[in-house]
Amino acid sequence: MTSQEKLRILLVKSGGEAAIDEWRSHLAHFAATESPEAAGLDVRWWNDASVPPEDVAYALVWQPEPGRLAALPNLRLILSTAAGADHITTDPTWPRHVPLIRAVTPEAAQRMGEYVCMASLALLRDLKRSVRQQAERRWNSFETERSATDTCIGILGLGTMGMRAAEMVRGLGFRTIGWSRSRKALDGIACYAGDVELQGFLAQCDILVCLLPATSETDAILSAEHLALLPRGAALVHVGRSSHLRFDDLRAALDNGYLSGAFVDVFEQEPLPQDHPAWTHEKIIVTPHNAAVASRRMRAKFFAAQIAAFERGESPVGIYNAVRGY
Ligand SMILES: NC(=O)c1ccc[n+]([C@@H]2O[C@H](COP(=O)([O-])OP(=O)(O)OC[C@H]3O[C@@H](n4cnc5c(N)ncnc54)[C@H](OP(=O)(O)O)[C@@H]3O)[C@@H](O)[C@H]2O)c1
């Protein structure tokens, strides 16, 4: 069998085998209620040995093993359960002729905005110090230097995630600026663009938030050279990708007092190894790459809509652009 009409198998590698029933029921629900062209999908587990590879039309994946996507000869769409596509494109064999859709749900952007607000306020008010004092049962009232209105938050990357985060921190009263490849026009947010404006942007950021994709151009953007361009006492919220950050450079800048604190959500090795210095660093808060995890239900809604659009011959939302690398 190879006729396109019969290819309805969606192979899922996200959430493990235990999540298959949930994916199946959410996808069926959204096909029935709002995306009829996605009806009748045969949702199967990634390692289901009874699935003939040539019958697979769609693959919904997080970190597929290298070579696995290339072994699906009639694949029509790749659905990334993350907003980034690097967990797929680092496989040199990934089938570049197949459209790749990144999960860019409004719910994930909202959750990212919440994380950035939480981290920024926690850094502003030195929450870590209160947590430490509580562990020691020590009542020691302390003042922090600034309030949001005299603190500048700079967001690297003004895409789906960065724009929502910028709007939300601005709503808290922070002076908000952003940097992207192409210049944006956003209400109340000063927008910088391109490499030539990076230095002037960084020089203003009391809190720097990284929401860039992992590309060759953004590799090591959070290295000693750029961290040194931040004002003394600045803090970092790193929610981009591990390839952006030279962790040892961050640690050195925190240890020598140049930077004041950091939230780090993404690491080169995940789960973070037990002996990683971030676990115990007094100025770092580690979160387990969950800054913006959208619910399975909302991702299923998004994917059903994109499969339906694709089936209608329309362009789905969130298509990865191989030339830009994101
Ligand atoms: N930690 C988490 O849980 C989590 C969750 C979701 C996403 N993320 C991270 O957030 C990233 C962004 O997601 P998104 O959905 O917002 O992506 P997006 O919509 O594609 O936005 C990417 C932004 O980065 C800018 N950019 C890319 N390359 C650049 C460069 N070389 N110089 C300057 N700006 C550059 C883009 O500029 P243009 O607007 O000019 O194209 C755009 O504003 C993901 O790729 C991932 O790394 C992390």
The ligand as a Tripos MOL2 file, in Angstrom:
@<TRIPOS>MOLECULE
LIG
   48    52     1     0     0
SMALL
NO_CHARGES

@<TRIPOS>ATOM
      1 N1         12.9480   26.2720   27.7610 N.am      1 LIG1
      2 C1         11.8190   25.9540   27.1730 C.2       1 LIG1
      3 O1         10.9760   25.2800   27.7460 O.2       1 LIG1
      4 C2         11.5450   26.4740   25.7920 C.ar      1 LIG1
      5 C3         10.2460   26.3730   25.2660 C.ar      1 LIG1
      6 C4          9.9770   26.9260   24.0260 C.ar      1 LIG1
      7 C5         10.9970   27.5670   23.3210 C.ar      1 LIG1
      8 N2         12.2330   27.6250   23.8450 N.ar      1 LIG1
      9 C6         13.3280   28.3110   23.1070 C.3       1 LIG1
     10 O2         12.8340   29.5150   22.5880 O.3       1 LIG1
     11 C7         13.1970   29.5920   21.2240 C.3       1 LIG1
     12 C8         12.3000   30.5510   20.4960 C.3       1 LIG1
     13 O3         11.0130   29.9990   20.2990 O.3       1 LIG1
     14 P1          9.9460   30.7870   19.4170 P.3       1 LIG1
     15 O4          8.7830   29.8950   19.2140 O.co2     1 LIG1
     16 O5          9.7350   32.1440   19.9970 O.co2     1 LIG1
     17 O6         10.7770   30.9330   18.0450 O.3       1 LIG1
     18 P2         10.5390   31.9500   16.8570 P.3       1 LIG1
     19 O7          9.1210   32.3890   16.8280 O.co2     1 LIG1
     20 O8         11.1230   31.3100   15.6450 O.co2     1 LIG1
     21 O9         11.4150   33.2240   17.2540 O.3       1 LIG1
     22 C9         12.8070   33.2240   17.2420 C.3       1 LIG1
     23 C10        13.2780   34.6610   17.4650 C.3       1 LIG1
     24 O10        14.7060   34.6560   17.5180 O.3       1 LIG1
     25 C11        15.1900   35.6410   16.5890 C.3       1 LIG1
     26 N3         16.4800   35.2200   16.0300 N.ar      1 LIG1
     27 C12        16.7990   34.0400   15.4450 C.ar      1 LIG1
     28 N4         18.0760   34.0540   15.0340 N.ar      1 LIG1
     29 C13        18.5680   35.2730   15.3480 C.ar      1 LIG1
     30 C14        19.8230   35.9090   15.1700 C.ar      1 LIG1
     31 N5         20.8450   35.2780   14.5790 N.pl3     1 LIG1
     32 N6         19.9730   37.1630   15.6080 N.ar      1 LIG1
     33 C15        18.9480   37.8220   16.2050 C.ar      1 LIG1
     34 N7         17.7290   37.2810   16.4040 N.ar      1 LIG1
     35 C16        17.5440   36.0160   15.9830 C.ar      1 LIG1
     36 C17        14.1520   35.6800   15.5010 C.3       1 LIG1
     37 O11        14.2870   36.9010   14.7540 O.3       1 LIG1
     38 P3         13.2540   37.2490   13.5840 P.3       1 LIG1
     39 O12        11.9630   37.6040   14.3010 O.co2     1 LIG1
     40 O13        13.8400   38.4100   12.9090 O.co2     1 LIG1
     41 O14        13.0960   36.0190   12.7460 O.co2     1 LIG1
     42 C18        12.8620   35.5990   16.3330 C.3       1 LIG1
     43 O15        12.5240   36.8580   16.8540 O.3       1 LIG1
     44 C19        13.1630   28.1360   20.7560 C.3       1 LIG1
     45 O16        13.8690   27.9420   19.5660 O.3       1 LIG1
     46 C20        13.8320   27.4720   21.9320 C.3       1 LIG1
     47 O17        15.2290   27.6420   21.8230 O.3       1 LIG1
     48 C21        12.5250   27.1090   25.0540 C.ar      1 LIG1
@<TRIPOS>BOND
     1     1     2 1
     2     2     3 2
     3     2     4 1
     4     4     5 ar
     5     4    48 ar
     6     5     6 ar
     7     6     7 ar
     8     7     8 ar
     9     8     9 1
    10     8    48 ar
    11     9    10 1
    12     9    46 1
    13    10    11 1
    14    11    12 1
    15    11    44 1
    16    12    13 1
    17    13    14 1
    18    14    15 2
    19    14    16 1
    20    14    17 1
    21    17    18 1
    22    18    19 2
    23    18    20 1
    24    18    21 1
    25    21    22 1
    26    22    23 1
    27    23    24 1
    28    23    42 1
    29    24    25 1
    30    25    26 1
    31    25    36 1
    32    26    27 ar
    33    26    35 ar
    34    27    28 ar
    35    28    29 ar
    36    29    30 ar
    37    29    35 ar
    38    30    31 1
    39    30    32 ar
    40    32    33 ar
    41    33    34 ar
    42    34    35 ar
    43    36    37 1
    44    36    42 1
    45    37    38 1
    46    38    39 2
    47    38    40 1
    48    38    41 1
    49    42    43 1
    50    44    45 1
    51    44    46 1
    52    46    47 1
@<TRIPOS>SUBSTRUCTURE
     1 LIG1         1 GROUP 0 **** ****
